Amino acid sequence: MNKSLNLVGTALLLASASSAFAASTVDLTVKGLITPSACTLTVPGAIDFGKISAKDLNPDTQTRIEDKTLQLTVNCEAMTLFAINPVDNRAGTSHGTNASGYGLGLINGTEKLGMYVVIVRNPVADIPSQMLQFRDGTWRMQWDDDYVAPNRLIAFGSFVPDVGYLPHPLETASVEIVLNTWIAPANTLTLTDEVALDGSATLEVKYL
């Protein structure tokens, strides 16, 4: 945290120095909004695949295990404009090259255990809604087979004529979250002892 603050401070000093000949003072504007309403997210517990036999894993390619589905529910104190930001708490441990993959942790600090992807389907809300994703500076339709990449905002919304897709304020909403999961090739893993799948992601409410 201190390193980040120091870097920001350096950037401000450099910016001020570059304009020293133009003015001897500079204004710093700080903006933001405090929203009177808040939203809470709930899911019915953790995803548990139980025990998986190492003998069932493909030695040379990823092994896809069963899909899991859970329900995400959003409850707001009033009609609120919000989005959801998924954060991979195991970033850097996803096996493979899929940029939408979330990690399952490491074995011995270096062996990537596998990956999972997140899909959202069947949104239900106060008003008819579609799932949207924010990509390349604009809101787009989130199709049923689209992966929800880490740190890519998703939202409940609809198509506005002459404008495009936009999120809309809601008080209650829910959506199915589907996880497709793969275990790394067995030949790349040390499996002499039991190994725990260690995936972890956080869903954050972002007020718009």
C-alpha positions as CSV (number, residue, x, y, z in Angstrom):
1,M,0.0,0.0,0.0
2,N,2.8,2.4,0.9
3,K,4.5,1.7,-2.4
4,S,1.4,2.7,-4.3
5,L,1.1,5.9,-2.4
6,N,4.7,6.7,-3.1
7,L,4.3,6.1,-6.8
8,V,1.2,8.3,-6.9
9,G,3.1,11.1,-5.1
10,T,6.0,10.9,-7.5
11,A,3.6,11.1,-10.5
12,L,2.0,14.2,-9.0
13,L,5.3,15.9,-8.4
14,L,6.4,15.2,-12.0
15,A,3.2,16.5,-13.3
16,S,3.5,19.7,-11.3
17,A,7.1,20.2,-12.3
18,S,6.3,19.9,-16.0
19,S,3.9,22.9,-15.7
20,A,6.0,25.0,-13.4
21,F,6.6,27.6,-16.0
22,A,2.9,28.0,-16.7
23,A,1.7,28.6,-13.1
24,S,2.9,28.7,-9.5
25,T,-0.3,27.0,-8.2
26,V,-2.4,24.1,-9.3
27,D,-5.9,23.0,-8.2
28,L,-6.7,19.5,-7.2
29,T,-10.3,18.5,-7.7
30,V,-11.7,15.6,-5.7
31,K,-15.1,14.2,-6.7
32,G,-17.4,11.4,-5.8
33,L,-21.0,10.5,-4.7
34,I,-22.3,9.0,-1.5
35,T,-25.3,6.9,-2.4
36,P,-28.1,6.8,0.2
37,S,-28.9,3.1,-0.7
38,A,-26.8,0.0,-0.5
39,C,-27.0,-3.4,-2.1
40,T,-26.0,-6.8,-0.7
41,L,-25.0,-9.9,-2.6
42,T,-25.7,-13.5,-1.4
43,V,-24.9,-16.9,-2.7
44,P,-26.0,-20.2,-1.0
45,G,-22.6,-21.4,0.2
46,A,-19.4,-22.6,-1.4
47,I,-18.8,-24.8,-4.5
48,D,-17.6,-28.3,-3.4
49,F,-16.6,-30.9,-5.9
50,G,-15.9,-33.5,-3.2
51,K,-13.0,-36.0,-3.7
52,I,-11.7,-36.5,-7.2
53,S,-9.5,-39.5,-7.9
54,A,-6.1,-38.7,-9.4
55,K,-6.5,-41.8,-11.6
56,D,-9.5,-40.2,-13.3
57,L,-7.4,-37.3,-14.5
58,N,-6.0,-37.2,-18.0
59,P,-2.2,-37.3,-17.9
60,D,-1.6,-35.1,-20.9
61,T,-4.6,-32.7,-21.3
62,Q,-6.9,-30.9,-19.0
63,T,-9.7,-32.9,-17.4
64,R,-13.1,-31.2,-17.3
65,I,-15.1,-32.1,-14.2
66,E,-18.8,-31.6,-13.5
67,D,-20.4,-28.2,-14.0
68,K,-21.7,-26.5,-10.9
69,T,-24.5,-23.9,-10.6
70,L,-25.5,-21.6,-7.8
71,Q,-27.9,-18.6,-7.5
72,L,-26.6,-15.1,-7.0
73,T,-29.1,-12.7,-5.4
74,V,-28.9,-9.0,-5.1
75,N,-31.0,-7.0,-2.7
76,C,-30.9,-3.2,-2.6
77,E,-32.5,-0.8,-0.1
78,A,-34.1,1.2,-2.9
79,M,-33.9,1.3,-6.7
80,T,-30.2,1.5,-7.4
81,L,-28.0,1.6,-10.4
82,F,-25.1,-0.9,-9.9
83,A,-22.8,-3.3,-11.6
84,I,-20.9,-6.4,-10.3
85,N,-17.2,-6.7,-10.5
86,P,-15.7,-10.2,-10.3
87,V,-12.2,-10.4,-8.7
88,D,-10.1,-13.5,-8.9
89,N,-8.5,-13.9,-5.5
90,R,-6.1,-16.6,-7.0
91,A,-5.0,-14.5,-9.9
92,G,-1.9,-15.8,-11.7
93,T,-2.8,-19.5,-10.9
94,S,-5.2,-20.2,-13.7
95,H,-3.9,-23.1,-15.9
96,G,-3.8,-22.5,-19.6
97,T,-4.1,-19.3,-21.8
98,N,-7.8,-18.5,-21.4
99,A,-7.9,-14.8,-20.2
100,S,-11.3,-15.4,-18.7
101,G,-10.1,-18.2,-16.5
102,Y,-10.0,-18.1,-12.7
103,G,-7.3,-19.9,-10.8
104,L,-7.6,-23.0,-8.5
105,G,-4.4,-22.4,-6.6
106,L,-0.9,-23.9,-6.7
107,I,0.8,-27.1,-5.7
108,N,4.3,-26.6,-4.2
109,G,4.1,-22.9,-5.0
110,T,4.5,-23.4,-8.8
111,E,2.2,-26.1,-10.2
112,K,-1.1,-24.6,-11.4
113,L,-3.8,-26.9,-10.3
114,G,-6.4,-25.9,-12.9
115,M,-8.9,-23.3,-13.9
116,Y,-12.6,-22.5,-14.0
117,V,-14.7,-20.1,-16.0
118,V,-17.9,-18.2,-14.9
119,I,-21.1,-18.0,-17.0
120,V,-24.2,-16.1,-16.0
121,R,-27.7,-17.1,-17.2
122,N,-31.4,-16.6,-16.6
123,P,-31.5,-13.2,-14.9
124,V,-34.7,-12.3,-13.0
125,A,-35.3,-8.7,-11.7
126,D,-37.9,-6.1,-10.8
127,I,-38.2,-5.3,-14.5
128,P,-37.3,-7.4,-17.5
129,S,-33.5,-7.6,-17.7
130,Q,-30.7,-9.0,-19.8
131,M,-27.2,-9.5,-18.6
132,L,-24.7,-7.0,-19.9
133,Q,-20.9,-6.8,-19.8
134,F,-18.7,-3.7,-20.0
135,R,-16.0,-4.1,-22.6
136,D,-14.0,-1.7,-24.7
137,G,-15.7,1.3,-23.1
138,T,-19.2,0.3,-23.8
139,W,-22.0,-1.9,-22.5
140,R,-22.7,-5.0,-24.6
141,M,-25.0,-8.0,-24.4
142,Q,-23.7,-10.9,-22.3
143,W,-24.7,-14.0,-24.1
144,D,-25.5,-17.2,-22.2
145,D,-22.3,-18.9,-23.3
146,D,-20.1,-15.8,-22.8
147,Y,-17.5,-16.1,-20.0
148,V,-17.4,-13.5,-17.3
149,A,-13.7,-12.5,-17.2
150,P,-12.1,-11.3,-14.0
151,N,-12.4,-7.6,-13.4
152,R,-14.9,-7.1,-16.2
153,L,-18.1,-5.5,-15.0
154,I,-21.5,-7.2,-15.6
155,A,-24.9,-5.6,-14.9
156,F,-28.6,-6.1,-15.3
157,G,-29.9,-3.9,-18.1
158,S,-31.7,-3.6,-21.4
159,F,-31.5,-2.1,-24.9
160,V,-32.4,1.6,-25.1
161,P,-33.4,2.7,-28.7
162,D,-30.9,5.1,-30.3
163,V,-28.6,4.7,-27.3
164,G,-27.6,1.0,-26.9
165,Y,-27.4,-1.4,-24.0
166,L,-27.4,0.2,-20.6
167,P,-27.8,-1.0,-17.0
168,H,-31.0,0.1,-15.2
169,P,-31.8,0.7,-11.5
170,L,-33.1,-2.3,-9.6
171,E,-34.1,-3.2,-6.1
172,T,-33.9,-7.0,-6.3
173,A,-32.4,-9.3,-8.9
174,S,-31.0,-12.8,-9.2
175,V,-29.0,-14.7,-11.8
176,E,-27.6,-18.3,-12.2
177,I,-23.8,-18.6,-12.0
178,V,-22.5,-21.6,-13.8
179,L,-18.9,-22.8,-13.3
180,N,-17.1,-24.9,-15.9
181,T,-14.0,-26.4,-14.3
182,W,-10.9,-28.1,-15.5
183,I,-8.0,-29.8,-13.7
184,A,-4.5,-29.4,-15.2
185,P,-2.9,-32.5,-16.8
186,A,-1.9,-35.0,-14.2
187,N,1.7,-35.2,-15.5
188,T,2.2,-31.5,-14.6
189,L,1.1,-32.0,-10.9
190,T,2.5,-33.6,-7.8
191,L,-0.3,-35.8,-6.6
192,T,1.4,-38.0,-4.1
193,D,-0.8,-36.5,-1.3
194,E,-4.3,-35.1,-1.2
195,V,-4.5,-31.7,-2.8
196,A,-7.3,-29.2,-2.2
197,L,-8.9,-27.2,-4.9
198,D,-8.3,-23.6,-3.7
199,G,-10.4,-21.4,-6.0
200,S,-11.6,-18.1,-4.6
201,A,-13.3,-15.1,-6.2
202,T,-15.0,-12.0,-4.8
203,L,-18.1,-10.3,-6.4
204,E,-18.1,-6.6,-5.7
205,V,-21.0,-4.2,-6.1
206,K,-20.0,-1.1,-8.0
207,Y,-22.5,1.8,-7.8
208,L,-22.9,3.6,-11.2
